[in-house]
Amino acid sequence: MTPELGIIEGFYGEPWSWDARVAVTTMLAPHGYLFYLYAPKGDAWLRRRWQEPHPPEHAARLATFAAHCRSLGVRFGLGLSPYEIYRDFGPSCREALARKLGWLDELGVQDLAILFDDMHGDSPDLADRQLEIVGFVAERSAAGRLFVCPTYYTDDAILDKLFGPRPPGYLERLGAGLPAGIEIFWTGEEVISREYSVGHLRRVGDVLRRRPFLWDNYPANDGPRLSRYLHLRGVTGRRADIAEYIAGHGVNPAQQPVLSCIPAITLAESYRLGEDYRYGAAFRTAAAAVLGPELASLLPEDILTLQDVGQERIDAEQLARLRERYGRFDHDGAREIVRFLAGAYFTSEQVIQAQ
């Protein structure tokens, strides 16, 4: 049994290009990735400047990409992060949100996500304020499906450290107050979960009063530490038997769009093959499908360096060798590796705070 699969472009740093989005959806649709949620943290008009309209050229590109998704049978969605709107959901904010929702309807958004992640949440009535906002959206949006990402979207205590202690009963209140048809994103026991177990997902489903919709942060590699690594290996810790305990499985990819397709394809294979899944074999098959056999044949030799050692700790001699090794290929995946080796994808704390 394979759950609904899709891509959630929800990372910090430089958003993908429009050509990259087209290439990724085209590559992954045949593997069962049938929704795409556009929600890059770097799109300021979805987050800190959400009350402002998108520039006309950007809006036109969004409309073109939405049409491309529909041509593939992929649901086009958008994640709106009205930054800390729950601190003052007064008349001006309501008017701005209504305008934004009207524009999203014109755009043809099929899936709309209201994202409260990565915002301060240490308020005792946080759930009630967010329920009011989601109710406002549900009454006005023509989207076929609504999602909510809670402020506390994981058991991981790092969120309490960064955004304030979670209010007692927050998730229980949110789950009880949201209509059953609204999906709730969940990243697991950690922000980047190494494993999803049936026991954990069953417990979360009881708390949320619905099956959680996974927001899987592998192979995402944003932030000052993770942006130094390429996450390429086939997925592990995502057994096929979790399918009946989740509403769907969305993948938050890496900053490298072509290379992200490799682990994404292995996830689809892990569900398809079940107990017969082998992550090493799945990685080699997916890499060949994405990169071609010659380029893909190099990765097993370098994966320890790229995924475990990291760009910052590669010595100068090896760095030069790797740049020459991958620089001779005329392929976007090889170019992503070369750019990574040059430090082009480093995401500083300052970038994250600004987005």
N, C-alpha and C positions, 0 to 999 in steps of 0.2 A: 504494500500500500504506500503510495507516494502522496504526501500532502501537497497543497498548493504551494508552488515555489515562485520566488520573484526576487528582484534586485531592489534594494533600498539605498539610493545614493544619499547617504546621510553622514558622511565623514567631514572632518575639519580639513582645512588647507585649500589648495587650488582645485576647484571643481573640474570635472571632466569637460572635454570639448564636445560640441554637438556631434561631430563626426564619430567620436569615441562612443557616445551613447547609442548612436545608430548601429555601430559595429557590434557592440556588446549585446544589444537586444536581438540583432540578427543572428549572432552566434549562439545565443543561449535559448532562444525560443524553441528550437527543435529538441532541446533537452528538458523541456517542461517548465521553463521560466516564463510564466504567463502574466506577470504583473511587474510594473516598473514604477517605483515611488521616487519622484524627483524631490529631493529634500537636502541639497548640499548646504552645509553650514555657511559656505562662502557666498551664498545668494542672500545678500543683505535685505532684499525686498520680501523675503520670506521670514526674516528673523528680526533683527534690531530695527530695520526700517520698513517693517511690514505694513505700516499705514500708508506708505507711498506706493503709487503704481509702478510696475516694472517699466523700464524704458521701452519704447515702441519696438526697437529692433530685437531686444531680448524676448519680449512678449511674442513677437512673430516667430522667433525660433522655437519657443515653447510650443506654439500651435502646430508648427511643422513637425516637431518631434512627436507630439501627441497623435497626429495623423499617421506617422510612420508606425507607432506602436499598434494602433488599431488595424493597420494593414497586415500586421503579423498575427493578429489575434491576441495581442498583449494588452492588458488593461493599463491605461495610463493614469497614474495617480500623482498627487502632489502633497508634500508635507508642509503645513503652515505652522510656524513657531512664533506666535504673537508674544514677543518677549515680555515676560512678567506682566501680562495683561491682567492677571487676577489680582494685582495690587490695587488697581483702580479701574474696574469695569464700568465706567460711567458713560454718559450719553455720547461723548465724542469718540470713545473707543468703540461703542456699539455701532455708531454710524460708519466708522472706518472699517470695521469688520464686515458689516453688511455690504459695503461697496466692494471689498475684496472678494467676498463670497459671490457677488454678482458677476465679477470678472472671471472667477474660476468656472462658473457655470457656462459663460460664453466660450471659455477655452475648451470646454468639453471634458472636464476632469471626471473620471469615473470613480476613482478612489480618493477620498480626502482624509488626510490625517491631521489631527490637531496635536501638536507635539509640545509637551510641557517639560521635556527633558533638558538637563543642564541649565536649570534656573534655580534660584534660591527658593526653598520650600518650607522653611521652618515657621509655619503659621498653623495654629490649631484648627482653623476652618478651611485649610487648603483644599480638601476634597470637595467641600460644598461650593467653594468659589469656582473650581474647575468644572463641576457638574453644571453650574449655571451657564458657563461659557459654552460648554458642549451642547447643552440644550438649546441655546440661542442658535448655534451653528446648525443643529439638526433640523430646526424649524425652517431654515432659510436655504440650505444647500440642496442642489439637485443631484449631487453625487449619488451614485448607486450604492456606495458603501462608505462607512465612516470608521476611522481608527482613532484611538487615543494612545499616546505614549505618556505614562505617568511621570511625574517628577522623580519618583523613586521606582525605577523600572527593573530593579534587580535586588537580590538580598545583600549585595556587596556593600559593606560599611563605608567604602570610599565615598559614596554619594553623600552620606551623612557628614563626613568630614569636609567635603567640598561645598555642600549646599545647605548645611544645617541639619540638625537631627530631624528625622521623619516624624511627623505627627502621629501619635498613637492611633491605631485603627485606620490609617490613611487608605491603604489598599482595600480593606474591607468595605469602607464607606464608598469608595469609588466604584467598586464592583457591584455593590448593592444598588447604587443610584443610577448607573448607566443602563439603558435599555439593552436587552439581550442581544440585539442585532448589531451592536457596536463592538468592534474588535479592540482588544487591549494588547499593546506590544509589551514584550518581556524579553530581557536579554539572558536570563538564567540566574544561576547562583552567583555569577560574577559579571562584571561589565563585558569582559571577553571570556566567555565560559569555555572551559576545556572539555566539558561533558554536559549532556542533558540526560538526566535519568528519569525513568518512569515515576519513581517515587517523588522526586522534586516537582515534576510537571503536574502530577495528580494533586499535590498539596496546593500548588499555586492556582490550579483550576478551581479548587474548593474556595480559596480566598477570593478570587475574582468573580466567582459564580459563572464561569465560562472557561473554555479552553483558551490558554494564552496563545497569542500569535507571536511566534518567535522573531525577534530582531537579533540575528546572529552576527556578532561582531568579528567573526573570522571570515575573510582574511583582512579586515580593515587594519591599516597601519598608519594612522595619523598620530599626532602628538610628538613631543620632543624625544621620547624614547623609542616608540614603535616605528616612527618614520625612518629609522636607521636600518630597518629590516624588511626584506621581501617575504611575504607569506605565500608560499607556493605549494607546500605539501598537500596531498590529499587529506580530506577531513577525517578526523577520528573523534570518538566520543559522541557521535550522532547516529545511534543505532536506529535501524528501521522501525523497531517496535515502539518508538515514541510517537509515531505518526497519529495514532488514534487519540493521543492526549494533547494534541496541539491543533489550532485552527488553521495554521499555515506556517510557512517557513520563509522568512525574508532574509536575504544576505546583504549585509553592509560591506561593500567591496573595499579593496585597497585603492590607493591613489593611482595605481597603474591599471588602466581599464583592460588591456589585452591580457596581461598576466593574471588578473582577477578571474578570468574565465576558467583557468585551470582548476583551482579548488572548487569553483562553483559547479563545474561539470562532475567532479568527484562526489559532491553532495548528492546530486541527482542519482548517481550510480549507487551510492550507499543505500538509498531508499529502494532502488530497483532490484539490487542484488541481495539485500538483506544479509543473512548469515554467510553468503558467499562473497561478500565485499572484501577486497584487499586494498588498503589505501595506497600501497606502493605501486601495485599494478595499475590501479585506477589513475594515479598521478601520471605514470608514463603514457598511458593511452590518451588521457586528456591533453597532456602537453603536446603530443604529436598532432592531435586534432586542431589545436589552437595555433601552434607554431610551425608545423611541418616537421617531418622526421629528422632532418639534419640538425636544425636548431634545437629541437627538443632533446636530442641525444646528448647535448652538452650539459643540460641542467642537473642530471643526477650526480655528475662529478663536482658541481659547484654549489649544490643546495645547502650544504653545511655552512659554507661561507656566506651565502646570500641570506639565509634564513636564521642562522644561529650565531654567527660571528658578528655580522652587521657591518654596514658601510664604514662607520667611524673607526673600527678596529682593524680593518684590512691594511696590511703594510703596503708601502708604496710600490714595491716590486710586483706583488700579487695584483694590486689595483691596476697597474699598467697592463699586466697580462690579461686580466679580465676585460678591460676596455678594448684591447685589440681583438680578443677572442670573439666578443659579441658585436664589435663595431663593424666587422666585415659583412654582416648580414643586412640586407635591405628588407627589414621586417619591423613593424611597429613594436612587437614584443621585444625584439633585441634593442631597439632604441630606448624602450622603457628601462631596460637593465643598464644601459650605458648612462642614461640620465640619473638613475638611482646611484650608480657608482660615483657620479660627479657631485652627489649631495643635493640634487635639484628638488627632491621631494621633502626635504627636511621641514617639519612643521614646528615652529617655535611656540613657546608658551604665550608670547605676545600676539601671535596670529590667532591662537585659540581665544584669548581674552577679547580680541577685537571682533571676532565673529560671533 
